[in-house]
Amino acid sequence: MQSVPQASPVNPVDDPRPVPPERPGDDECCGSGCDPCIFDYYYQELDRYREELRAWEARQAARHAEDPAN
């Protein structure tokens, strides 16, 4: 019977804080009502970033709870 490897704690160096997407400049939108617009893509990426940030913050809080010295 094989043993299942246990998940190792995530090293903070290996788990960097997510980076927010760069907002397009106002001049990057052509203003012709494109669907999707460049800002639609930006807001999708911003939502994804917020989800990743929440997950990262939860991992950091759990790591800190396990080892308050870090």
MODELLER restraints for C-alpha pairs under 7 A, 6 or more apart:
rsr = mdl.restraints
at = mdl.atoms
rsr.add(forms.Gaussian(group=physical.xy_distance, feature=features.Distance(at['CA:17:A'], at['CA:56:A']), mean=6.61, stdev=0.5))
rsr.add(forms.Gaussian(group=physical.xy_distance, feature=features.Distance(at['CA:18:A'], at['CA:49:A']), mean=6.80, stdev=0.5))
rsr.add(forms.Gaussian(group=physical.xy_distance, feature=features.Distance(at['CA:18:A'], at['CA:52:A']), mean=6.53, stdev=0.5))
rsr.add(forms.Gaussian(group=physical.xy_distance, feature=features.Distance(at['CA:18:A'], at['CA:53:A']), mean=5.86, stdev=0.5))
rsr.add(forms.Gaussian(group=physical.xy_distance, feature=features.Distance(at['CA:20:A'], at['CA:46:A']), mean=6.73, stdev=0.5))
rsr.add(forms.Gaussian(group=physical.xy_distance, feature=features.Distance(at['CA:20:A'], at['CA:49:A']), mean=5.83, stdev=0.5))
rsr.add(forms.Gaussian(group=physical.xy_distance, feature=features.Distance(at['CA:21:A'], at['CA:45:A']), mean=6.36, stdev=0.5))
rsr.add(forms.Gaussian(group=physical.xy_distance, feature=features.Distance(at['CA:21:A'], at['CA:46:A']), mean=6.17, stdev=0.5))
rsr.add(forms.Gaussian(group=physical.xy_distance, feature=features.Distance(at['CA:23:A'], at['CA:42:A']), mean=6.49, stdev=0.5))
rsr.add(forms.Gaussian(group=physical.xy_distance, feature=features.Distance(at['CA:29:A'], at['CA:38:A']), mean=6.32, stdev=0.5))
rsr.add(forms.Gaussian(group=physical.xy_distance, feature=features.Distance(at['CA:64:A'], at['CA:70:A']), mean=6.06, stdev=0.5))
